[in-house]
């Protein structure tokens, strides 16, 4: 699970360096999930949240 979240973060960061005029060449799925402020926020927060949830379960 962490691997998928980190790969998503890496893809989001990589795509943030592409100029906006090239976004039209990306599929709508890629644009929706990896490009934009909301997508970047999700991919930054998701690995941290998953780590907090998993580590919280082991403490019980």
Residue pairs with C-beta under 8 A, 6 or more apart in sequence:
1 50
2 47
2 50
2 51
5 43
5 46
5 47
5 50
6 47
8 33
8 34
8 43
8 46
9 43
9 44
9 46
9 47
11 34
11 43
12 34
12 35
12 39
12 40
12 43
12 44
13 40
13 43
15 26
15 30
15 34
15 35
16 35
16 40
23 31
23 35
26 35
32 39
33 39
34 43
